[in-house]
Amino acid sequence: MGKSDSIKGFVSSILLWSYLPRYATNWIMQLLVTPLLFKHLHPNDPRHRRNWKLVFSLVVGSYLLYTVLQTEHDLPPNFYTLMQTPLSRFNAKQLKTNYKALSLAYHPDKNPGFNDYYVVIVKAYEVLKDSKLRAIYDKFGIDVITSCTTCKTERDYMYRAFSSLFQFYFGTSVFLVLYSLLGQGGFGSYWRYLSLLSVFAVELILLVSAHDTLAKFLFPSRTTAERITILHQLFVVVSIAVAQVGPVWFPPKEDISNRRFAELDQFMNMNAGEAQLGFASAFAPFRDDSKLAGLLQRRMEKAVVDAGLLELNPALQERRNAWRNAKLKKQE
């Protein structure tokens, strides 16, 4: 069912989605949107930011749709397409007739260059003519049939398919956890894990139920196994798209108290730096004269001692205040 390919697609999508949408958005804004429609807007204008978010969302949505369609296009033709028998209108007689015509046209005796293609045609006919193998092929894909040589019943094939199914979901879960630990994809992480669980539930329903309910809505010409592969890729691209677009429209709320403390700390550091520069310029004349520096040091030590004595002696404090008042009156 291509679980390893799904995991590889997950990793490659992460790398492309990390750079391509923003690069394309900036390119469109610089070369098309801003010069043609919004020349008068300054880059710091809020309307310019709003236009950027709209273009970015459009780019992400377009790339999401392209990725899903490209996934379906890259899938190899299934056995129904090879045998020219539509899945929705399967007919055993038509299958046998088409097989005879294709085997004659691509037989190695007539067309030596189509040996591999002839082998695939024979394998497709053997699977589709057997109702049990055809049901298993529709649900689990050809990989489960070819890899499980000891399987006899549908339950045996289902157990085999669940082992590869576990690989995809376990690998995806581990990658999501590591992605979050690295500080990426924080937006909508809860919904991302819930979506993965929902995809797992839908896949179980498709594998266990007798009829594929998605066949009417999602690529009717594809088998259930192929639709599950597309569903995996859809989960991948939607998860990454939400992680990209979500923070743009709903930025995380910043803690105001922490921001205020940071501003206060920055202001205090700036004042401390200015004070150091002021002291350095005030005492610059004493730097090269050792005698003046010693005299200044002794006077500063005496001032500190006097200040300490004033704080301890209330009488001295009163005399100091009276002296200051008398001095002020004289100046008036």
N, C-alpha and C positions, 0 to 999 in steps of 0.2 A: 504493500500500500504506500510505499515511498516515504516511510517515517524519517529515515536518515536524510532524504532530500528535503523534507519539510524543515528539519532542524537547520540544515545548511541554508535554506531559504530564509529562515528566521535571522540568522547571523548576518547574511548579506543585506537583508532589509534594514537591519539596525544600522549598518555602516552607511548605506545610501540615504536613509531617512535622517541621519545625523547632520548631513551637509547639504544635500541637494535642494530641499524646499526653501531654506533661507537664502541660499545662493541664487536660486531662480527668482525668488521674490525681490531681492535687491536688484537683480538685473532688470526685471520688468519695471520696477519703480523708477530706476535711473534712466532707462532708455525709452520707455513707452508711456507709462502712466503720468509721471510728473511732468515731462516736457510737453505732452500733448493736452493734458486735461487740467493740471494743477500747477501751472508755472508760478502763480503768485504766492503759493504756500511755502513758508519757511520750514526747513527740516525740523525745527523745534515746535512748530505749530501742532496742537493736539489733533487737528483734522488730518495732518500728514500721517501721524501715528495711526489714526483710525483707518485711513486708506491702506496703510501698510498691512494692518491686521486683516483687512478684507481680502487683499490680494494674496496674502499668505494662506488664508483659509481656503481660497479658491485653488491655489497651487496644491495644497495638501489633498483636497478632495479629488482633484483631477488625477494626481499621482496615485491616490488610493484606488480609484476606478481603473486606471491603466494597469496597476500591479495585478489586480484580480483578473482582468481580461487577459493579461499576458500569461498568467499562471495557467488559465484554461487553454490558451493557444499553445503553450509549450508542452502540454501533455501529449504523449504519443497517441496515434489513432487506436481506439479500442478494437476488440475483435468484431464487433457489430459493423463498424465502419469498414474494416478490412474485407469482411465478407459481403459488404453492400446490402446488409439486412438491417433496417432501422430497429432500434431497441424497442420503441413504443409499438411497433407493428411486426414483431418477430413471427416468422413463419418457417416451420421446419422444412417444408417442401421447397420453399424459396431458397433456404440455406443450402440444401443439397444441390439444387440446380446451379446456384452461384459457385459452389465449391468445384463442381465439375468443370465449369467454364474457366475458373481461375487456375485450377491445377493443370489444365491443358495449356493455358496461355503462359504460365510461368514454370512449367516443368523443366528440371535441369537438362533434360535431353534436348529440348528446344531452345531454351534460354539459359546457358550456363552461368551467365552473370547474375542471375536472380536466385541463386541457391538459398541464401539466407531468407529471402522473402518467401520462397516456397515453403521452407520449414515453418515459418510463422503462420502461413495460411493453413497448413496441415494441423498445427497445434490449435489454431482458432476453431477449425471445424470439429476437432475432437472434443473441445471443451463445450462448444455451443450445442452440439447434437445431443449431449448428455444433460438432461434436465437438472440433475443434482450438481454436476460440475458447473453448469451455467449459473445456477443460483449462488454457488460459492464464489464464482468469478465476479458476479455482479456486486456482491457485498464486500469481498476481501481483496479482490484483485488477483492477477496471475502470479505475483510473487509468493503468495501463501500456497498456491497450488503446487508450484514447482519446488518450493523449499521443503514442504512437508510430504515426504515420500511415504511415511507410515500412516498418514491420516486416511480414514475410511469413511467416517460419518461427518455430517455438518458440524457436530459438536467438536470433533477433533480439530477441524479447520478453525473453528471459532477460538479454541484455546490457543492455537498457534497464532492467530491474528492478535489476540489480546497481549501477547508478549511484545510484539512490535508496537502495539498501541501504547503500552506502558512506557516504552522507550521514549516516545515522542513527548508524552505528558510529563514524565519525570525530568527529561532533559530541558523542556521548556520551563518547568517550575524552578529548577536550579538556576537557569539563566536569568529568569526574572528576579530571583532573590539577589544574585550577584549584581545585576543591573541596578537594583535599588540600593545595595550597599555601596556602590560606586558613586552614589549621588545622582543617578540618572532616573528619569521616569517616575519621579516622586508624585507627580500629579495623577490622580485617579488610580493609585495602586490598588486600592480596595476593589474598585470596579474591574480592574484588570484581572485580578485573581478570581473574582466572581464570574467574569466572562469565560475564563479558562474552564472553570467548573461547569458552566452552562454548555460550552462546546463539548465537553466530555460527556455530559448527560445526553445531548442531542445525538452524539455519535453512537452511544450505547443503544439508544432507541432505534436508530437506523439499522444497526447491526442485528438487533434482536427481532424487530417487527417484520412482518411478512411483506409489507408494502413500503416503498420509499415515498414519504410524504413531500419531500423536497423536489421530487422529479418534475412536478408541475411548474415550479417557480425558478429553479436554479439549474440551468443547462440540461434540458430534458434528454439530449442525445448522449449524455455521459452516464456511466454506471454509478452505483452508490459509492463504491470505493473511490472513484475519481472525484465525486462531489465532496467526499470527506477530505480529500487532499486539498481541494479548493477552499473548503471550510477552514482548514488549518491555516492556510495562507491569509484568508480573510481575517481571522483572529489576529494574526501577526500584524498586518498592516493597520487594522483599526486600532489596536493597542498602541502602536507607535504614533499613529496620527493623533490620537487623543493626548498622548504625552507631549506632542509638539504644539498642538493648537490650544490645549487647555490653559497652560500658564500664560499664553499671550492674551487671552480674553479675560482670564480670572487669575491675575497675579497673586501670589501668596501675601497675606496681610503681614506687614512688618510690626513687630512689637514696639509701640510708641515709647514706652518707658526705657527700653534698652537703647533706642535711638537718642533719647534725651540725655541719658547718661553718657553715651558716646560723644555727643556734642559738648557736654560739660567737661568731660575729660580732655577733649581736644582744646577747648578754650583755656583750661587751666595749664595745659602743657605750653600753649602759646604764650600765656602771661609769664610763666616761669622762664621761658626762653628770653622774653623781652627784659625781664628783671636781671637775668644774668648778663645780658649785653649792657644794661645800664650800669650795673656795678663794675663791669670790666672797663667801661669808658671812664667812670668816675675815679677809679683807683689806678688808671693807666700811668699818671705822673709818678707814683710811688714804686712802680715796678722795677725801674733801673737804679733807684737810689736806696741803698740798704739802710742808711741812717734815718731817712724820712719814713721808710717802711717800718723800722723798729719803733720810732716815736708814735706813729699812727697805731701800731699794735698795742702799745702801752696805754694810750689814751682810750682806745676802744675797750680794753680790758677794764680800765677804771670806770668807764661809762656803764658797763655791764654790772660791775659790783655796786655802783651807786644806785642803779635801777633796782637791783635786788634789795638793797637796804631801804629804799623808799617804799617798796611793796610790803616790807616787814614792819616798818615804823610809821604809824598813822600821824604822829606829830610832824615828822619830816615831810609827809605828804601835804599837810596843811600849810607848812611854811613854803613849800614849793608852789602851791596854788596861789598863796598870797603874793608871792614874788611875781608870778606871771600876771596876776591882775593889776598889780601896781605898774608893771611894765606896759601893759596895754593902755592904762590911763595916761601915762606920759606920752605915748605915741599919739593918742587922740588930741 
